[in-house]
Amino acid sequence: MAKGEGSYVSFEDGRRMLDFSCGIGVTNLGHCHPKVSKAAADQCMNIVHAQCSIAFHGPYLRLIEKLIPIMPDPSLDSFFLWTSGSEAIEASLKMARLITGRQNIITMQGGYHGRTFGAMAVTKSKTSYSEGFFPLMPGVFTTAFPYWHQLGLPSSTSEAELVRQALYQLDLVLKQQTAPRDTAAILIEPVLGEGGYVQAPAAFLRGLREVCDKHGILLIVDEVQSGFGRTGKYFNIEYSGVRPDIMTMAKGLANGFPLSAVVSRKELTDKLKPGSMGGTYAGNAVSCAAAVAVTNAFREEKVLENVDARSKELFAALNKLKQDPEVASSIADVRGQGLMVAVEFASPLYSEHDPVLAQSAPKNLATRVAKRCMEKGLLILTTSVYEVIRFIPPLNISAEDLEKGCDIFTASVKEVVREG
Ligand SMILES: Cc1ncc(COP(=O)(O)O)c(C=O)c1O
């Protein structure tokens, strides 16, 4: 890639593409948003690096002032800024252990939290992230996410049934694998990202909150991918009204400048010992200045309103495709919130136990459709161990560009299904 401009990227060889990948959900305000890039450039001429253990720089503090009012719960008032999403996850795991004095972490089947050692241990979306790197950090237990595909159920299964099954599995994990008094935290992405773009039902999140409250377990909500307006609210957890004890964020926070954050309540973070959190580059000044500009742009440019309008158009286009008799039997599901949306295809290559096994469906639809889209000028990504394509366009994309992307996708699906 040579240049990014709004919803488009161009390559050294001259190709220009509409970008529905956003560097995996990062450049949410489009590439090189003028106000964000300018804020970063200006900061470069003031101070680039201060190191948070030596002194706080202005953008660090200004960013926290901007973040406090948009937190999903007023109890979330104590921040530490990092560089990557994985670091924020590492910090949340360390905090949970130290605060509770317990060791074990329950994570979700299909969850993705990063590739550093602690983050890799709680990542359960693909074996490729841990293959060859064992032994992993001990004390990690996996429970079911309420996703029909994981539970071996048809996509028409009711949400209530999925929630019931998943909460029952959690009960069993706490009775059979890790006792509540040994369990420090339950960790969840409110929307499974690398696990297939699956929204956790509000009833499930509320169920987790109840279990945590009952047993003194901390609820860690990973909003690294689903945060910053991606699903139509600043944070996806807002849809459920559930209060996280610890929350992580990154990606859209600084629109491409490396920055992440972990937030909790002061009553908990006061238990941390000085020096237990830190890093040379944590909360870099240029990234923080960019993030302050991001929060301003969200407000000034009514970004959440745009997400709402474009989301309706995206769902209308994808549901129309799903109902098209030419391709209907190949599309298993259209799902998502805001502009974090997925299309799941049927496959003849799944295990014989899989509910979406369809002998007559074409093979490898997701990869082939993504490749065809790229040939037609749309950059789009697959996700998960299933046949899933994810839509993560810029949150400020225009109606015209969204329609253009949907047209390319529709044409690509039809062509690939026709080819068999
Ligand atoms: C939900 C979630 N958590 C954590 C991470 C790790 O973030 P990073 O790649 O910045 O380390 C990611 C990255 O994709 C993610 O999607």
The ligand as an SDF file (V2000), in Angstrom:
LIG
                    3D

 16 16  0  0  0  0  0  0  0  0999 V2000
  -10.8170   -8.2120   20.5070 C   0  0  0  0  0  0  0  0  0  0  0  0
   -9.3350   -8.0580   20.3660 C   0  0  0  0  0  0  0  0  0  0  0  0
   -8.5730   -8.0550   21.4620 N   0  0  0  0  0  0  0  0  0  0  0  0
   -7.2380   -7.9010   21.4010 C   0  0  0  0  0  0  0  0  0  0  0  0
   -6.5920   -7.7690   20.1890 C   0  0  0  0  0  0  0  0  0  0  0  0
   -5.1020   -7.6140   20.1380 C   0  0  0  0  0  0  0  0  0  0  0  0
   -4.7500   -6.3350   19.7330 O   0  0  0  0  0  0  0  0  0  0  0  0
   -3.3160   -6.0410   19.0820 P   0  0  0  0  0  0  0  0  0  0  0  0
   -3.2770   -6.7400   17.7660 O   0  0  0  0  0  0  0  0  0  0  0  0
   -3.2680   -4.5520   18.9660 O   0  0  0  0  0  0  0  0  0  0  0  0
   -2.2880   -6.5520   20.0330 O   0  0  0  0  0  0  0  0  0  0  0  0
   -7.3450   -7.7520   19.0120 C   0  0  0  0  0  0  0  0  0  0  0  0
   -6.7080   -7.6180   17.6990 C   0  0  0  0  0  0  0  0  0  0  0  0
   -7.2480   -7.9160   16.6620 O   0  0  0  0  0  0  0  0  0  0  0  0
   -8.7600   -7.9160   19.1000 C   0  0  0  0  0  0  0  0  0  0  0  0
   -9.5260   -7.9350   18.0090 O   0  0  0  0  0  0  0  0  0  0  0  0
  1  2  1  0
  2  3  1  0
  2 15  2  0
  3  4  2  0
  4  5  1  0
  5  6  1  0
  5 12  2  0
  6  7  1  0
  7  8  1  0
  8  9  2  0
  8 10  1  0
  8 11  1  0
 12 13  1  0
 12 15  1  0
 13 14  2  0
 15 16  1  0
M  END
$$$$
